[in-house]
């Protein structure tokens, strides 16, 4: 990484992670970043889409599952294993690690890095949160265009939260966004292929896909 970019990255991280520090923001961004807290809502939403979402909702679930499998399961883990970049809360003196405790009701735990960790991990790039949330948000926007603004706002909050909580550097978050778009492309292409291949045995599947593309033009 060029020296000027590294300097900018470290400076922006310090601003977001430490200068912005406030108890209210600690709670807010820790909640945004908490997978454990959102998981019951995600599962409930998926069940509702599968039950009452019609063809559009079910095809979205297929693409979302592919996105998580490809993005988090393959691209994310492969790049992390190669890059091996430590998280800022492991190596940056003064970095704040903000997270929710597992106890209920959840409470905030803030730890400040006072010494450099001797054996830091390699999970800072790319960001699993960003790649998953961005890919799913883009896929949802393709199917429900009216959700563009709220989903864009959510992705921005997720990106900021990962820096604020000390989990990633700003460059790691920004560098993950193109990977998320690549995941969207893979997920869409595989879903389109499945609809074409399985359409011979399940005509309604092919008809539903064609109708969906005619209603909301999707990428070719």
Secondary structure, 3 states (H helix, E strand, C coil): CCHHHHHHHHHHHHHHHHHCCCHHHHHHHHHHHCHHHHHHHHHHHHHHHHHHCHHHHHHHHHHHHHHHHHHHHHHHHHHHHHHCECCHHHHCCCCEEEEECCCCCCCEEEEECCCCCCCCCCECCCCHHHHHHHHHHHHHHHHCHHHHHHHHHHHHHHHHHHHHCCCCCHHHHHHHHHHHHHHHHHHHHHHHHHHHHHCCCCHHHHHHHHHHHHHCCCCC
